[in-house]
Amino acid sequence: MDVILHIGAHRTGTTTFQDYMRRHAEPLAEAGIGYWGPGRTRRGLFSGLVPKPEVAKGRDLRRRAEGRIQLQLTAARARGLKTLLISDENMIGTVRDNIRTGSLYPAIGERMSRFARAFEGQLSTVIFSPRSLELYWSSALSYGIARGHAVPERDKLRGIAQSRRGWWDVITDLACALPEVDIRVMPFETYAGRPEMLLEKGAGLDAPRNAERMWLNRAPTLADLRRVLADRGSEGSVLPFGMGRWNPFTPEENAALRETYADDMMWLHAGADGMATLTEDQTRTRAGKILPAGPQTEGQGNELDERQVARPG
């Protein structure tokens, strides 16, 4: 049984993809394809695999987690599954950690090495989606404010923009943790709102047709964020005037983030030093401008109409 991990990144349509997998679980199962999503992985299955500061003494929670995972894998094989796809972006870290450190997934290598051990060499493929950095951070920071974070200070924003850690570094850390695994990089700008193509080209599986074009949990707009701050008793005037997407960076900072992303994409187009494969869809190199219709529900998603394709040079 092949085990495929879809690990995000956050704010790249992960919730939309997970909803697609849930809605098509039956035809996928008939084809021998199983699916585990956050509804399963975050209810104790992975608990203890990545230790927390409050880990109880005298208990090897990591070994227990590895045992639980192996039992579930054995049960999946017994049901005749040929492929198991697991989608949970929190495997590589959290938006909260990224905001706190001002860095992209600084612990991804250590975290994924623990998952590699838990799956004992059964991993065949990892699907990873980067996104233009100024839009990734804008979305992540908006999401953070909606979940209780304070509006970041100017020094924090400047530090994020000046950081040289991009997706190149994230993918390198990932490849070091999973040296024998096929890492397929699928840019958000190409696959946003197309979960069936993410499954087909990322996992190499026949994907059921996606009749319902839902778009789940876009980042909150400036108006949404002002309401959030007002509900918390904070002053919404710290945000700029407007109704659309919040852009917290200066023009110079946006340019620096775009330059870093352009370097990332040039590296991927050049072969990524053999560490990963850039998986592109030649029939659609640029996503459309119109958002799919659909509700904005709990989860982690993206804003298709606000993205930007970085160009080398």
LOVODREN-793219 format. One record per residue: z, y, x of N, C-alpha, C in turn. Coordinates in steps of 0.1 Angstrom, whole numbers, padded with zeros to 4 digits, always signed. Example, Ala and Ser with C-alpha at 12.3 -4.5 7.8 and 13.67 -1.06 7.14 Angstrom:
<nodes>
+0078-0057+0132+0078-0045+0123+0078-0033+0132+0071-0022+0128+0071-0011+0137+0079+0000+0129
</nodes>
This chain:
<nodes>
+0000-0012+0008+0000+0000+0000+0000+0012+0009-0010+0021+0007-0011+0034+0014-0001+0044+0008+0006+0051+0016+0015+0061+0011+0010+0075+0016+0007+0084+0007+0001+0097+0009+0011+0107+0005+0014+0117+0014+0023+0128+0011+0015+0141+0009+0018+0147-0002+0013+0161-0005+0025+0170-0003+0025+0178+0007+0037+0185+0011+0037+0200+0009+0027+0205+0002+0026+0220+0000+0016+0226+0009+0018+0238+0014+0030+0246+0014+0034+0251+0000+0046+0257-0001+0050+0264-0013+0040+0275-0016+0039+0279-0029+0031+0290-0033+0016+0287-0031+0012+0275-0031-0002+0271-0030-0007+0262-0041-0001+0264-0053-0005+0256-0064+0001+0242-0065+0012+0240-0059+0019+0227-0059+0023+0222-0073+0028+0232-0081+0033+0228-0094+0021+0225-0103+0010+0232-0102-0002+0228-0109-0007+0214-0106-0007+0211-0093-0011+0198-0089-0002+0187-0094+0011+0190-0094+0021+0180-0099+0020+0178-0114+0017+0189-0121+0015+0187-0135+0002+0179-0138-0008+0181-0130-0020+0173-0132-0017+0158-0130-0010+0155-0119-0007+0141-0116+0002+0135-0127+0011+0142-0133+0019+0137-0144+0011+0134-0156+0002+0144-0160-0006+0142-0172-0016+0131-0170-0020+0127-0158-0029+0116-0156-0023+0104-0150-0010+0102-0152-0003+0091-0146-0008+0078-0151-0012+0077-0164-0016+0064-0169-0030+0060-0164-0040+0068-0164-0053+0063-0158-0052+0061-0143-0044+0069-0137-0042+0066-0122-0035+0053-0120-0025+0050-0128-0018+0037-0126-0027+0025-0129-0036+0027-0138-0046+0016-0141-0055+0014-0130-0057+0024-0122-0066+0023-0110-0058+0019-0097-0045+0016-0099-0036+0011-0088-0030+0023-0080-0029+0035-0086-0024+0046-0079-0011+0051-0086-0001+0051-0078+0012+0055-0083+0015+0070-0079+0025+0076-0086+0028+0090-0083+0043+0092-0084+0049+0098-0073+0062+0103-0073+0062+0118-0072+0068+0125-0081+0069+0140-0079+0083+0145-0078+0085+0158-0079+0099+0163-0077+0109+0158-0088+0104+0155-0100+0112+0149-0110+0119+0136-0106+0113+0130-0096+0119+0117-0091+0126+0120-0077+0118+0127-0068+0123+0128-0055+0136+0137-0054+0138+0146-0063+0149+0155-0062+0161+0151-0071+0160+0139-0076+0171+0133-0084+0178+0122-0076+0180+0125-0063+0188+0115-0055+0180+0106-0046+0167+0105-0048+0159+0096-0040+0159+0100-0025+0157+0113-0022+0157+0118-0008+0171+0123-0004+0181+0123-0012+0194+0129-0009+0200+0122+0003+0203+0131+0013+0209+0126+0025+0200+0124+0036+0187+0123+0033+0177+0121+0044+0177+0132+0054+0177+0145+0049+0179+0157+0057+0193+0162+0055+0202+0161+0065+0216+0164+0063+0219+0178+0060+0229+0181+0052+0234+0194+0049+0247+0196+0056+0251+0209+0058+0264+0211+0065+0276+0205+0059+0276+0202+0046+0287+0197+0040+0287+0181+0039+0279+0175+0047+0278+0160+0047+0292+0154+0049+0295+0144+0040+0308+0138+0040+0309+0129+0053+0321+0130+0059+0324+0123+0071+0325+0108+0068+0321+0100+0078+0323+0085+0076+0313+0078+0068+0303+0086+0063+0292+0080+0055+0279+0083+0061+0271+0072+0063+0257+0074+0069+0248+0076+0057+0247+0089+0053+0238+0092+0041+0223+0090+0044+0220+0092+0057+0206+0090+0061+0202+0076+0059+0210+0066+0063+0206+0052+0062+0206+0048+0047+0214+0054+0039+0214+0051+0025+0201+0056+0019+0197+0068+0023+0185+0073+0017+0173+0065+0022+0173+0061+0034+0162+0052+0039+0161+0039+0031+0173+0033+0028+0174+0021+0020+0169+0023+0006+0172+0034+0000+0167+0037-0014+0152+0038-0014+0147+0045-0004+0132+0047-0004+0125+0033-0002+0130+0025+0007+0124+0012+0009+0125+0003-0003+0136+0004-0010+0137-0004-0023+0127+0001-0033+0125+0014-0034+0115+0019-0043+0101+0016-0039+0098+0016-0026+0085+0012-0021+0082-0003-0024+0092-0011-0022+0090-0026-0025+0087-0028-0040+0094-0020-0049+0092-0021-0063+0078-0017-0067+0073-0006-0060+0059-0001-0063+0049-0011-0059+0051-0018-0047+0041-0028-0043+0042-0040-0052+0053-0043-0057+0054-0054-0066+0047-0052-0079+0045-0039-0083+0038-0036-0095+0023-0036-0093+0019-0039-0080+0005-0040-0077-0002-0027-0073+0006-0017-0070+0000-0004-0066-0007-0005-0052-0018+0001-0051-0026+0001-0039-0023+0014-0031-0020+0024-0038-0018+0037-0032-0006+0044-0039+0002+0050-0032+0013+0058-0037+0012+0072-0032+0011+0082-0041+0010+0096-0037+0023+0103-0041+0030+0109-0031+0042+0116-0033+0040+0131-0030+0044+0139-0040+0042+0153-0039+0055+0160-0041+0060+0167-0030+0072+0175-0031+0072+0184-0019+0070+0197-0022+0068+0207-0011+0082+0210-0004+0093+0206-0010+0106+0208-0003+0108+0198+0008+0099+0188+0010+0100+0179+0021+0100+0187+0035+0092+0198+0035+0090+0205+0047+0100+0217+0049+0108+0220+0039+0117+0231+0039+0117+0238+0026+0122+0250+0025+0123+0257+0012+0118+0272+0014+0115+0278+0003+0111+0292+0004+0124+0300+0008+0135+0296+0003+0148+0303+0007+0150+0303+0022+0147+0292+0029+0149+0291+0043+0138+0300+0050+0126+0300+0045+0116+0309+0051+0120+0323+0050+0125+0327+0039+0129+0341+0037+0141+0345+0046+0150+0335+0046+0162+0338+0054+0159+0340+0069+0150+0331+0074+0147+0332+0088+0135+0341+0092+0128+0345+0081+0116+0353+0084+0105+0345+0091+0105+0332+0089+0096+0324+0097+0090+0313+0088+0079+0308+0092+0072+0297+0084+0078+0283+0088+0086+0277+0079+0090+0263+0081+0095+0260+0095+0105+0267+0100+0109+0265+0114+0114+0251+0117+0119+0243+0107+0124+0230+0109+0115+0219+0104+0102+0222+0102+0093+0212+0097+0092+0199+0105+0092+0201+0118+0091+0189+0127+0102+0180+0126+0115+0185+0126+0126+0176+0125+0127+0170+0111+0124+0177+0101+0125+0172+0087+0114+0161+0086+0102+0163+0090+0092+0153+0088+0093+0141+0096+0100+0142+0108+0103+0130+0116+0112+0121+0109+0121+0127+0101+0131+0119+0093+0123+0111+0082+0114+0118+0075+0106+0111+0065+0097+0100+0071+0092+0103+0083+0084+0093+0090+0092+0080+0092+0104+0082+0097+0113+0070+0099+0116+0063+0086+0119+0071+0075+0122+0065+0062+0111+0056+0057+0098+0061+0059+0087+0053+0054+0082+0043+0064+0088+0042+0076+0086+0031+0085+0071+0028+0088+0063+0038+0092+0050+0036+0095+0040+0033+0084+0044+0035+0072+0036+0032+0060+0028+0044+0056+0030+0056+0062+0023+0068+0058+0009+0067+0064-0001+0070+0055-0015+0070+0060-0020+0084+0061-0016+0093+0051-0022+0106+0050-0012+0117+0046-0013+0129+0052-0005+0140+0047-0015+0151+0043-0013+0157+0031-0021+0168+0026-0013+0181+0027-0019+0190+0034-0012+0203+0036-0022+0215+0033-0017+0225+0026-0025+0236+0022-0019+0249+0027-0026+0255+0036-0022+0269+0041-0027+0279+0032-0023+0292+0034-0027+0303+0025-0027+0315+0034-0036+0325+0031-0036+0337+0038-0022+0343+0038-0017+0347+0050-0003+0350+0052+0002+0362+0045-0006+0372+0043+0000+0384+0036+0002+0380+0021-0006+0372+0016-0005+0368+0002+0006+0357+0001+0007+0348+0010+0017+0338+0010+0031+0345+0010+0033+0354+0019+0046+0361+0020+0049+0370+0008+0039+0376+0003+0041+0385-0009+0045+0376-0021+0039+0364-0022+0042+0355-0033+0056+0350-0031+0059+0345-0019+0072+0339-0016+0084+0350-0018+0082+0362-0014+0092+0372-0015+0094+0376-0030+0083+0376-0037+0084+0379-0052+0092+0368-0059+0088+0356-0055+0095+0344-0060+0110+0345-0057+0113+0348-0044+0127+0349-0040+0135+0359-0048+0129+0371-0050+0136+0381-0058+0139+0376-0072+0129+0369-0078+0131+0364-0092+0141+0353-0092+0144+0347-0081+0155+0337-0080+0168+0342-0074+0170+0355-0073+0183+0360-0069+0183+0367-0056+0173+0367-0048+0173+0373-0035+0172+0389-0037+0178+0396-0028+0177+0410-0028+0163+0414-0023+0158+0426-0027+0146+0432-0022+0147+0433-0007+0138+0427+0001+0140+0428+0016+0140+0442+0022+0148+0444+0032+0148+0457+0039+0135+0458+0047+0132+0470+0051+0120+0473+0059+0120+0465+0072+0131+0464+0078+0132+0457+0091+0128+0442+0089+0132+0436+0078+0129+0422+0075+0114+0421+0074+0108+0429+0066+0093+0429+0064+0086+0431+0077+0091+0440+0085+0084+0443+0098+0085+0430+0107+0097+0424+0107+0098+0412+0115+0089+0401+0110+0087+0399+0097+0078+0389+0092+0064+0391+0097+0060+0404+0096+0046+0407+0099+0044+0406+0114+0054+0408+0122+0052+0408+0137+0054+0394+0143+0059+0385+0134+0061+0371+0139+0047+0365+0142+0046+0358+0153+0034+0351+0157+0033+0337+0152+0043+0332+0145+0043+0319+0140+0034+0318+0128+0023+0311+0129+0014+0310+0118+0013+0295+0114+0002+0292+0106+0000+0278+0102-0004+0269+0114-0010+0275+0124-0013+0268+0136+0000+0261+0142+0010+0269+0143+0023+0263+0148+0029+0253+0138+0028+0256+0125+0034+0247+0115+0027+0233+0116+0014+0234+0117+0006+0221+0117+0008+0214+0130+0010+0221+0141+0013+0215+0154+0026+0207+0153+0036+0214+0148+0049+0207+0146+0048+0195+0137+0040+0196+0127+0038+0185+0118+0031+0173+0125+0021+0176+0133+0014+0166+0140+0023+0159+0150+0032+0166+0157+0041+0160+0166+0050+0151+0160+0054+0154+0147+0064+0145+0140+0057+0133+0134+0044+0134+0132+0036+0123+0125+0024+0121+0134+0025+0116+0146+0014+0114+0155+0003+0104+0150+0007+0095+0142-0003+0084+0138-0008+0087+0124-0005+0098+0118-0009+0101+0104-0021+0110+0103-0030+0108+0094-0041+0116+0092-0037+0129+0084-0037+0140+0091-0033+0153+0084-0045+0160+0079-0046+0162+0066-0058+0169+0060-0054+0183+0056-0060+0193+0061-0057+0207+0058-0067+0212+0048-0062+0216+0036-0070+0220+0025-0066+0234+0021-0073+0244+0025-0069+0258+0023-0068+0262+0008-0058+0269+0005-0055+0274-0008-0067+0281-0014-0074+0289-0006-0085+0297-0011-0097+0289-0016-0098+0276-0011-0108+0267-0016-0104+0259-0028-0092+0254-0028-0088+0244-0038-0078+0249-0048-0075+0262-0048-0066+0268-0058-0071+0265-0072-0063+0260-0081-0067+0258-0095-0076+0246-0097-0077+0237-0087-0086+0226-0087-0079+0213-0083-0068+0209-0090-0060+0198-0086-0068+0185-0085-0078+0183-0093-0086+0171-0092-0094+0170-0079-0099+0181-0074-0106+0182-0061-0096+0180-0049-0084+0185-0051-0074+0183-0041-0071+0168-0039-0070+0161-0051-0067+0146-0051-0079+0139-0045-0091+0142-0049-0103+0135-0045-0106+0137-0031-0106+0149-0026-0110+0152-0012-0098+0150-0002-0086+0153-0007-0074+0151+0002-0070+0137+0003-0069+0130-0008-0065+0116-0008-0076+0106-0007-0088+0110-0010-0099+0101-0010-0099+0092-0022-0094+0096-0033-0093+0088-0045-0101+0094-0056-0106+0085-0065-0113+0089-0077-0103+0096-0086-0106+0109-0089-0097+0117-0097-0101+0118-0111-0092+0116-0121-0096+0119-0135-0100+0133-0137-0109+0135-0146-0114+0148-0150-0102+0157-0155-0102+0169-0151-0091+0178-0155-0095+0187-0166-0093+0182-0179-0098+0190-0190-0090+0202-0193-0077+0202-0190-0068+0213-0193-0066+0221-0180-0072+0233-0180-0070+0242-0169-0058+0250-0170-0047+0244-0167-0034+0252-0167-0032+0259-0154-0024+0269-0154-0020+0277-0142-0005+0279-0143+0002+0272-0135+0017+0272-0137+0024+0281-0127+0033+0290-0132+0042+0298-0124+0035+0307-0113+0027+0316-0118+0022+0326-0109+0034+0334-0104+0032+0341-0093+0043+0350-0088+0045+0361-0098+0057+0365-0100+0060+0376-0109+0053+0389-0105+0049+0397-0114+0043+0410-0112+0054+0420-0109+0049+0432-0105+0059+0443-0103+0067+0446-0116+0061+0446-0127+0068+0448-0140+0078+0437-0142+0075+0425-0139+0084+0413-0140+0096+0416-0131+0093+0420-0118+0104+0421-0109+0113+0433-0112+0108+0443-0118+0116+0454-0122+0126+0450-0134+0121+0442-0143+0129+0436-0153+0140+0427-0147+0137+0419-0138+0146+0411-0131+0157+0419-0125+0154+0429-0117+0163+0438-0111+0172+0445-0121+0166+0450-0132+0174+0457-0142+0184+0447-0149+0180+0435-0151+0189+0425-0157+0201+0422-0147+0199+0424-0134+0210+0422-0124+0218+0435-0122+0214+0445-0129+0221+0458-0126+0216+0465-0114+0205+0462-0109+0199+0468-0096+0189+0479-0100+0187+0487-0091+0177+0498-0094+0163+0494-0091+0154+0494-0101+0141+0489-0099+0132+0499-0092+0137+0511-0089+0129+0521-0082+0127+0518-0067+0134+0508-0062+0131+0504-0048+0117+0497-0047+0111+0493-0058+0098+0488-0058+0088+0499-0061+0076+0498-0056+0066+0508-0059+0061+0508-0073+0055+0519-0077+0050+0520-0091+0038+0511-0092+0036+0505-0104+0024+0497-0106+0028+0485-0115+0018+0478-0120+0019+0467-0129+0014+0453-0123+0007+0454-0112+0001+0442-0107+0010+0435-0097+0003+0428-0087+0011+0420-0077+0018+0430-0068+0030+0426-0063+0037+0434-0054+0032+0431-0040+0028+0441-0033+0025+0440-0019+0035+0448-0010+0045+0440-0004+0056+0447+0003+0053+0453+0016+0041+0450+0022+0037+0453+0036+0029+0466+0037+0030+0472+0048+0022+0484+0051+0008+0479+0054-0002+0488+0054-0016+0484+0058-0016+0477+0072-0009+0483+0081-0009+0477+0095-0003+0463+0095+0008+0461+0087+0014+0448+0086+0005+0438+0080-0002+0442+0069-0012+0433+0063-0022+0429+0072-0027+0439+0080-0037+0436+0090-0033+0426+0101-0020+0427+0105-0014+0418+0115-0013+0404+0109-0009+0403+0096-0008+0389+0090-0022+0383+0088-0032+0391+0084-0045+0386+0083-0051+0381+0096-0048+0389+0107-0053+0385+0120-0047+0371+0124-0034+0369+0122-0028+0356+0125-0034+0345+0117-0037+0348+0104-0043+0337+0096-0058+0335+0101-0065+0345+0105-0078+0343+0110-0078+0334+0123-0068+0336+0131-0066+0328+0143-0063+0313+0139-0055+0312+0129-0052+0298+0124-0065+0291+0119-0073+0298+0112-0085+0292+0106-0096+0290+0117-0096+0298+0127-0106+0296+0138-0102+0283+0145-0089+0281+0147-0084+0269+0154-0087+0257+0146-0085+0258+0133-0088+0246+0124-0103+0243+0125-0112+0253+0124-0126+0251+0124-0130+0245+0137-0123+0249+0148-0127+0243+0161-0122+0229+0164-0115+0223+0154-0110+0210+0155-0095+0208+0156-0088+0219+0157-0073+0218+0157-0068+0209+0168-0075+0209+0179-0070+0201+0191-0068+0186+0187-0076+0182+0177-0075+0168+0173-0063+0164+0165-0055+0174+0161-0042+0172+0154-0044+0171+0139-0054+0177+0133-0056+0177+0119-0071+0179+0116-0074+0176+0103-0088+0178+0099-0089+0188+0088-0097+0198+0090-0099+0208+0080-0109+0202+0069-0104+0201+0057-0111+0195+0046-0117+0205+0037-0130+0208+0038-0136+0218+0030-0145+0212+0019-0147+0220+0009-0156+0217-0002-0169+0225-0001-0179+0219+0004-0192+0226+0006-0198+0232-0007-0194+0226-0018-0200+0231-0031-0193+0244-0035-0181+0247-0029-0174+0259-0033-0166+0264-0022-0171+0273-0014-0164+0278-0002-0155+0289-0006-0157+0295-0017-0148+0306-0022-0144+0304-0036-0131+0305-0039-0126+0303-0053-0131+0314-0061-0132+0312-0074-0136+0322-0084-0125+0333-0086-0129+0343-0093-0120+0355-0095-0113+0354-0108-0116+0344-0116-0110+0344-0130-0099+0333-0130-0087+0336-0134-0076+0327-0135-0079+0317-0146-0076+0304-0144-0075+0294-0155-0065+0299-0165-0068+0296-0178-0058+0299-0188-0046+0290-0187-0034+0294-0190-0023+0285-0190-0010+0292-0189+0001+0286-0193+0014+0292-0193+0020+0294-0179+0029+0303-0178+0036+0305-0165+0050+0298-0167+0052+0287-0162+0064+0279-0164+0071+0277-0151+0083+0271-0152+0091+0268-0140+0084+0260-0130+0086+0263-0117+0080+0256-0106+0075+0265-0095+0066+0261-0087+0061+0269-0076+0046+0268-0076+0040+0280-0078+0026+0281-0080+0019+0292-0071+0010+0299-0077+0002+0309-0069-0005+0318-0078-0012+0328-0072-0020+0338-0080-0034+0338-0074-0043+0331-0082-0057+0329-0077-0064+0342-0076-0062+0352-0085-0069+0364-0085-0065+0374-0074-0055+0370-0066-0050+0379-0056-0052+0374-0042-0059+0363-0041-0060+0357-0027-0071+0364-0019-0072+0360-0007-0081+0366+0002-0085+0356+0013-0098+0354+0015-0103+0345+0025-0104+0352+0039-0096+0348+0049-0096+0354+0062-0109+0351+0069-0115+0360+0076-0127+0358+0083-0124+0360+0098-0129+0350+0107-0126+0352+0121-0132+0365+0126-0126+0371+0136-0131+0383+0142-0126+0396+0136
</nodes>
